[in-house]
């Protein structure tokens, strides 16, 4: 055991000493590897960030995996989502009530109304129609809503006499960009008209220049200042459930609602997140493009190192032949030459990863990739660092294998003739 350990440690020390002696050659041969690994780390890191940004955008609009949206058709109207008049409003309320009961029955934690509508708002420069969404508190978690200031809805906000609303920055700008902590108010015309309190603002894209707002479902805001039923407002109900059994839970909730509402009702669940609208892996194409680019960069770096290593071994024939003459075994020579490449590429890989981390960690570069979207996680993806170092070691092993075979074939007589 001691002899084996001594041999292994000695081989490593010997390889490291060779790297120090031939550091000029090593530096030149590993410049390409360093550049290749840095490029690989940047490509993988960029892909990881882009994937997370794509997922974040998808979850903002469609919900997290797996989000199911329910729509219903009643015998009294063409559908609760598109019907008009008091009958359609009553049908929508009945469907909402039964779906909430079903969610409670099956212990679904995240449920929300998601009703998209137009609301009249009294701005300082006049009344304007604003796009709004009626939601429950769980909507923020289900759709990755990010607050820039203030706070999101809580259950206690349902009973506020002055209804709470959450708006975007364009809405705030329209009312003079007040400080949220001062509890700014806006007038919502209706029957009767109410004064709403702005409790928070959400972070949106810089291209989102139209005022938008969120109001809380089943609250004073929706009871006393709702849009006219003649507008055909689309009312929706969403649940966020685990992907594994989400389909079964959604179908049970729909079936229970149909039975409770009576004959003639049809309730259909549909998956609204990216996993339901795209067959297979919604980010699969992006991953394949990233993988192909990474492999190409890796192959180019490996070929350059292989060429330099072969030339280096041929220039060291005399040295290798002398070592064979003083008792070095073929295995010892093979491992030593192989480790020279592996240790060198390991150092090059570490430097390359640091360069890649510096590039992607730059606030300007990261901002261009994420477009201001909050994606969480480390500034430099861990998988990019692991792939970079692991690829460097693999390249060193593959590029050192052939030169090591050449070194093993060197004989003592070759050293004399050289």
N, C-alpha and C positions, 0 to 999 in steps of 0.2 A: 504493500500500500504506500509506504513512504517513498519507495523507488518510483512508483507511478506518479505520485504527487510531485516529486522532484523533477521528473521528466516533463510534466505538463507545465510547471512553473518555469522551468528552464527554457522551454520552447517559447513561452510568451516573452520572457526577458530577452531572449536571443532575437526574436522578431522585432521587439521594440528597439533594441540596440541597432539593428540593421536600418530601421527607419530613421534613427538619429544620424547614423553615419551617412546615409544617402538622402539626407533631408532635402537637398536641392532637387533631386530626381523625384522624390516623393511629392514635394510641393507642386512641381510642374504637372505630374501625372494626376494629382487629385484636384487641380483647379476645375477641370471639367466636371468631376463628380460633385464638387461643392456647388457649382452652378446648377447642375442637373437636379440635385436634391433640393436646393433652394427653390427652383422652378416647380419641382414636384410638390413641395410643401405649400407653395402659394396656390398651385392649381387645386390641390385637395382641399386646402383651407377655404379657397374661394368657393369651391363646389359645396362644401359643408355650409358656409354662410348663406350662399344662394338658396340651398335647399331649405334651410331654416326660415329664410325670408319668404320663400314661396309658400311654405307651410303656414307661416304666420298670416300672410294675406288670405290664404284659403280659409283659415279658421276665422278670420275676422268677418268674412262674408257668409260662409257656409256653415260655420261651426266646427268644433273639434270632433275628431273621430270617436264614436259614431253619433252624429246628430240626426234625429228623425223629425220630420215635419208632417203634421196631420192636416188633411183637408177632408171636408165632409159635404155631402149633398143631401138635402132634406126633401121630403115629398112636397113641401109647400113652395119651394123655390128651386132655381136652377143650380144653386150651390151657395153655401155660406160664405165662400170666398168672393163671389162676384155678384151675388144678388143684391137688390136694393130694397129700401122701404123698411118699415118697422118689423115685418115678418122675418126678413133676412137677418136683421139685427138680433131678434129674439132667438132665432135658430143658432146663430153664431155663439150667443151667450150660453145656450143650453149645451152645445158641443164643447165649449171651453170648460164648463162646469163638470161634465162627465169625464173629460180627459184629465182634468186635475185630480178627480177622484181616483181614476185608474192609476195615475202616477203615484199617488199616496198608497194605493193598495199594493203596488209592486215595488214600493220603496225606492222609487226613482228620485235621486237627490236633486238633480239639476233639471228644472222645468221652467219654461218661460213662454209668455205670449210674445209674438213677434209680428205685430200689426203695423203695416206700412201705410201711412196716410199723409194728407196735406192739412196743415193747420194755419189759420190766419193769426198773425202776430202783429201787435201794434209796436212798430219801431219808431224812433224819433222822427224819421223822415216819411212816415206813413205806414199803412197796413200792407203787409206782404204775405204771400202764401209760402209756408216753410215745410219742407219735407220732414216728417217726424216718424218715430217708431215707438210704439207702446210695448213696454217690456216689463219683466220681473227682475228682481235683484240678481238672479242667477245668470242673466243674459251676459253680464260683464265677464264672468268666468268662461262661459260657453263660447264667446266670440272674441276673446282676447282684447277686450276694451281696455285701453290704457289712458289713464287720467293725466292731464297736464296740470290741473289745479283743482282744489276742492275735493269732493267725495262723490261716491256712487250711491245709488239708492239702497236703503235698508227697508226692512218690513215696517218699521215705525213710520216711514214716510207716507204710507198709504192713508193714514188718518190726518194728515196735515190739512188744515183749512185753507191755507195758501199752498197749492200744489207745488211740488218740487219738480224741476226739470234739469236735465244735463244737456249742455249744448257743445257745439264745436267752436273753434276759434273765429271762424267767419261770422258766427252768430254774435259772439262777444264784440267783435269789431263793429258790427252793425249797431250795437247799443252803446258804443263809446269805450269799449275795452275796459270795463270796471274791474276792480279787484274782487275776486270771488268771495273773499273773507268779509266783504261789506254787504253780502246778501243782496245783490242787485235783483230787481224785479222787472217783469214785462207783463203787459196786458194781453190776455188771450180772448179776443172777441168770441162770443157764443151766446147760448141761451141756457143759463145766464153767463155773462162774461165774468172771468175770474182774473186775479192777479197771481202770476206764478213766480216762484223764487228760484233763481239759478243757483244750484248747489255745487255744480262742478262743470269742468270742461274736459273734453276728450281730445287726445292727440290724433290728428288725421294727417293725410298727405298734404304737401304744400299746394297740390293742384286742386284740393277740395276748397273751392272758393265760394260755394253757396252755403247759406246758413242751414243747419240741420239741428234737430233736437230729439231728445229722448224723454218720454213721460212714463210714469209708473202705472202699470195695469191695475185694475180694480181699486182705484184711488179716487180722490176728489177730482183730480184732473180729468180722468176718463168718465166719471159719472156726471159731472156738471159742465164740462167744457169739451165734449167730444165732437167730432166732425159730424156733419149732417149724414144720416143714413142714405140719402139719395145720391151720395158720391160713389157708392159701390166700394167702400173701403175693404181692402183685403185683410182679413183677420187670420192669423196663423198661430199654431201652438207647436212648440218644440220641446224635445227631451234629449238629454245627453246621457247615453248609456254605454257600457262596455261593448266593444266590437264583437266579442265572442258570442254573447247572447242577446245583443241589441235587437236584432231582427225579430226574434221570438217575442221579446217583451213588447215591441211596438205593435206587432200583430195582435197580441192578446189585448192590449189597451184599445186598439181599434175595434176589435170584436166585441169587447165589453161595452164600449160606447154605443155601438149599433144596437145591441140588445136593450140597453137602458133607454135610448131615445125612441125606440119603437119601429114598427114596420115602415119601409120606404126609405130609411136612412142608409147611406153608404159612407163609411169612413175609411179613408185610404192613407196609410203611412208611406212616406218616401224619404229616402236618405238624402240629406241636403249637403253634407260635407263632401270634400274632394273624393273620398273613397267611394262615394255612391255615384258620382258623376263621371268618373274615369275608370275604365276597366283595368283591373289589376293594380299595380303600384302606380299611383298618380305621378310620382317623381322618378319612375324607372328610367325614362328616356334621359333625364338629366344625369342620373348616376352613370349610365352607359357612356355618355359623352365625356364625363369627368374621368372615368376609368380608362377610356381609350387614350385620352391626352396624357394621363399620368404614365401609362405603359410606354407610350412613344418617347416621352422625356427620359424615362428610365433606361430604355434600350439604347438611346443615343449616348447617354453618359457611360453605360457599361461598355459599349464598343470602343469608346475612346480610351477607357482605362485598360481594356484588354490589349489594345495595340501597344500602349506604352509599357505594359507589364511584360509582354513578349520580347520587345526590344531590350528591356532592362535585363531579363534573364540571359539573353544571348550575350550581352556585354559582361555578364558576371560568370561566364563559364569557368574561367581560371579559378575564381574564388570558390565556386561550388565544388569544382574538382578537387581542390586542396582539402576542403572540409570532408569530402568523401575519403580522401587518402588518410586522414588522421582518425577515421573511425566513425564518422557520422553515418547513420543508417539511411536507407532510402525513405523510410517513413518519416524520420526526423527532418530530412530535407524538404519533403513534400509539405509537411505541416508548417514548417518555418516559412516557406515561400507563400503558402496560402494565408497564414496569419498576418504576414506583412501587408497583404492587400486588405484583409478584413479590418485590421487595426487602423490602417490608414483611412479606409472609407468610413469607419466608425467616427473618427475625428472629423472627417470632411462632412459626414452626415450631420453631426452635431452643429457644426458651423453653418451648414446650409439651412437647418431648421431655425437657427437663431436669426438668420437673414430673412427667412420667410415670415417668422413671427414679427420681426420689426416692420416688414412691409404691411402685413395684414393688421398689425396692431396700431398702425397710424390712424388717427381719428379721421383724417380726410379720406383715406382709401376705404376705411370701414364704412364711413357715411355714404360713399358712392355706391357701395355694394348693398347696404341694407336700406338705403333711402329713408333713414330715420326710423325704421321699424324696430321696435324693441323685441329682440329675439332671445335674450338671456344667454347663459352659458359663458364660458371663458372667452376672453378677447381673441385668443388664438385657439382654434379647435384642437383638442387633445389628439383626435384621430389623425390630424395632419402631422403632428409631431411624431407620433408612433409610426405612421406610414413612412415618413421621411427617414427616420433612423433605421427602421427595419429594412427599407429598400436599400439604404446605403450598405448595410451589412450583407444583404443578399447579393448586391452587385459586386462587392468585394470578394465574396465566396465564389461566385460564378466566373468573374474575371480572373481570379487567382488560380482556378482549377487547372486550366490549360498550361499556364506558365509553370505551375508546380509539377505537372507531368513532364514538361520539357526539362526542368531542373533534375528530376529523378533519373532521367536517361543520361545525364552527364557522367562520364567516367573519368578516372584519374588521368588516363592517357590524354584525354581532351585538354586537361589543364596544362599538360606539358607542351602539347602542340599549339596551344592558343597563343 
